[in-house]
Amino acid sequence: VLVKLNTETGSKEYLLDQRYGTSCLDVLDQIGSRLLLFVSDLNPILSENTKQGIVFVDLSDGCAIKEFWKSRLSDNPEISCKYTIKSYSREGSEYNGILIEPGEGCSDLKTLIIFPHGGPHSMYTTAFRYDTYILAQLGYTTLLVNYTGSLGLGPESISLLPGNVGDMDVKDVHHAAMETAPGFEHVVVMGGSHGGFLTGHLIGQYPDFYKAAAMRNPVIDMSSMVGVSDIPDWCYCESGLDYNVYHLPTPDPTAITAMLDKSPIRYIDQVKCPVLMLIGAKDLRYHLRKV
């Protein structure tokens, strides 16, 4: 949806929510009451009135809409997938996910891919994604999980995660996987950055559940990463430790122990499944030798 928010009164007005349903609206530019949007959807084959593309909206003219460019991808009815927005609850925590399945005419490999996002304070939306779209065409089902700490779940959810990474977020993702897994023959997991961090935890903490894993620039050991990464403050923040961004302290044994305790490397001896690890040789964030 597109929301018009009055910052003085706090009132909000939902715009265009009926026309575009659950599709994602990205604001590209704004001049006064005129907006330039990009409409996209996880399923590239939408109804005749809601094809993906560039949309011009004039809020001063009753939300007048002009669609002046549409993605050619939408013209091929044989290329499709389907998705469902899922809701989860665990120990009082409410969070969500998006289940993307092969469309009609695609094979079904009965394999579920768990795909937690990075950040960790980011989120999955219904915007079009090439990766999950291609996986659906190949016959794979993908579950995108917005675990506790994700954007869009409220400030309380965001504040709950620092100090609880490696535990709360891992349990949320695994709970979603457990609820979705019935009917599938295999469950695998993949993710990058903090998603790779969660992937490492999941295959280490639940080694008999996940049959394969792929990790892209993953955080494996925060205690070694903090000394070489371009975001040492991230290691302190997500470990629940105090720090000053302008004068980061030299890691002491207490901080190092806390970071190590929350890192997936502590479970390395429990991993059973094959793992594909992808790391950039010149990555300044997750150093090749210190991830």
MARDREN-509710 format. One line per 3 residues: for each residue x negated, y negated, z negated of C-alpha. Coordinates in pm, whole numbers. Layout:
<rs>
X Y Z; ...
</rs>
This chain:
<rs>
0 0 0; -89 -368 26; -33 -563 -294
6 -940 -323; -106 -1046 -672; -39 -1382 -839
-344 -1436 -1061; -168 -1709 -1264; 151 -1521 -1354
29 -1165 -1315; 324 -1081 -1090; 271 -848 -796
455 -777 -476; 416 -463 -268; 383 -528 104
408 -286 396; 440 14 165; 737 161 352
603 125 704; 269 295 648; 363 543 376
56 698 211; -187 573 477; -483 361 366
-490 -12 445; -837 -175 451; -854 -555 459
-1113 -657 718; -1064 -1034 702; -832 -1304 568
-758 -1660 675; -494 -1821 456; -183 -1602 471
-311 -1407 771; -470 -1067 724; -661 -840 955
-621 -478 845; -738 -137 951; -483 138 902
-611 494 878; -501 827 740; -657 1160 651
-433 1308 917; -514 1127 1243; -184 1235 1397
78 1008 1244; 427 918 1355; 481 706 1665
511 391 1454; 209 445 1233; -88 528 1453
-431 437 1322; -585 112 1433; -622 -262 1382
-321 -449 1246; -256 -824 1215; -19 -936 939
115 -1288 876; 241 -1306 518; 398 -1650 574
622 -1511 846; 799 -1237 655; 502 -1000 689
520 -1012 1067; 314 -724 1206; 126 -693 1530
-61 -375 1612; -306 -464 1886; -548 -173 1885
-487 194 1820; -734 475 1777; -756 708 2075
-789 992 1826; -417 958 1758; -328 1043 2118
-423 1410 2089; -144 1605 1914; -360 1918 1897
-600 1751 1656; -438 1739 1315; -454 1839 953
-219 1803 660; -275 1674 311; -104 1663 -26
-170 1427 -315; -209 1636 -630; -170 1534 -996
-363 1697 -1280; -355 1676 -1657; -617 1807 -1899
-627 1739 -2272; -419 1423 -2230; -624 1293 -1938
-429 1220 -1618; -612 1225 -1287; -550 1323 -925
-683 1477 -609; -612 1514 -239; -578 1860 -85
-658 1863 289; -554 2174 483; -589 2292 843
-304 2183 1068; -92 2389 1300; -295 2581 1553
-608 2587 1337; -745 2905 1184; -735 2945 808
-1054 3087 658; -899 3112 309; -1194 2917 172
-1145 2623 -64; -1413 2352 -74; -1424 2146 -393
-1558 1799 -310; -1599 1557 -608; -1697 1200 -519
-2010 1015 -623; -2040 703 -833; -1904 822 -1067
-1691 504 -1076; -1557 523 -722; -1256 700 -572
-1111 896 -286; -833 735 -84; -617 854 205
-843 675 456; -956 883 751; -1269 1094 694
-1460 1273 967; -1612 1531 731; -1288 1669 587
-1116 1632 924; -1379 1847 1097; -1372 2100 814
-995 2132 856; -1039 2195 1230; -1282 2475 1142
-1028 2635 909; -1147 2513 569; -931 2356 297
-1091 2072 99; -994 1935 -241; -1108 1577 -311
-1102 1516 -686; -1060 1178 -858; -1171 1286 -1204
-1163 1078 -1524; -1380 771 -1471; -1268 719 -1112
-1143 382 -993; -768 350 -964; -696 535 -1289
-717 226 -1510; -991 66 -1722; -944 310 -2009
-1026 602 -1781; -1341 429 -1658; -1462 356 -2011
-1410 715 -2123; -1673 866 -1895; -2004 696 -1992
-2157 916 -2260; -1943 1210 -2148; -2086 1283 -1803
-2170 1647 -1752; -1878 1744 -1971; -1553 1550 -1918
-1594 1501 -1544; -1711 1860 -1494; -1415 2002 -1684
-1173 1781 -1489; -1306 1900 -1154; -1313 2264 -1258
-960 2241 -1397; -839 2103 -1062; -1027 2382 -883
-872 2649 -1105; -521 2517 -1042; -577 2508 -667
-776 2830 -618; -493 3090 -620; -440 3217 -266
-799 3152 -155; -1059 3422 -110; -1361 3199 -174
-1422 2874 -363; -1732 2667 -285; -1841 2321 -394
-2028 2031 -243; -2106 1668 -327; -2356 1386 -306
-2510 1157 -568; -2289 1197 -876; -2092 1447 -672
-2416 1642 -643; -2462 1601 -1018; -2120 1759 -1068
-2194 2031 -813; -2505 2128 -1010; -2307 2140 -1332
-2021 2341 -1182; -2241 2619 -1038; -2440 2629 -1361
-2153 2619 -1610; -1919 2841 -1404; -2163 3063 -1209
-1911 3339 -1133; -1645 3108 -990; -1826 2919 -712
-1969 3130 -429; -2187 2866 -258; -2289 2502 -301
-2426 2209 -102; -2589 1915 -280; -2682 1587 -108
-2920 1350 -292; -2801 1499 -622; -2884 1384 -974
-3038 1697 -1124; -3238 1557 -1416; -3168 1206 -1546
-3456 1227 -1793; -3713 1239 -1510; -3511 1022 -1271
-3499 724 -1509; -3872 654 -1469; -3883 644 -1088
-3535 551 -964; -3427 206 -846; -3125 236 -1082
-3268 329 -1424; -2980 133 -1580; -2740 393 -1436
-2915 666 -1636; -2873 468 -1958; -2514 364 -1891
-2378 705 -1791; -2564 870 -2080; -2383 636 -2317
-2701 457 -2427; -2749 87 -2494; -2967 -113 -2256
-3033 -463 -2128; -3032 -477 -1750; -3296 -753 -1757
-3522 -579 -2010; -3479 -206 -1980; -3643 -26 -2272
-3915 230 -2229; -3740 567 -2262; -3799 709 -2608
-3759 1075 -2712; -3401 1016 -2825; -3298 866 -2489
-3485 1132 -2291; -3319 1409 -2492; -2974 1255 -2439
-3028 1228 -2063; -3164 1581 -2036; -2875 1718 -2240
-2625 1575 -1988; -2815 1686 -1678; -2732 1997 -1472
-3094 2116 -1481; -3030 2260 -1826; -2811 2525 -1660
-3053 2619 -1383; -3114 2969 -1519; -2741 3046 -1496
-2698 2960 -1125; -2609 3264 -913; -2482 3129 -580
-2686 3014 -278; -2750 2639 -278; -2824 2399 7
-3003 2088 -122; -3046 1779 97; -3279 1501 -22
-3426 1207 166; -3806 1206 168; -3809 827 114
-3501 799 -108; -3568 536 -377; -3268 636 -585
-3314 1011 -613; -3683 1071 -564; -3774 1392 -383
-3978 1518 -677; -3763 1379 -957; -3397 1448 -869
</rs>
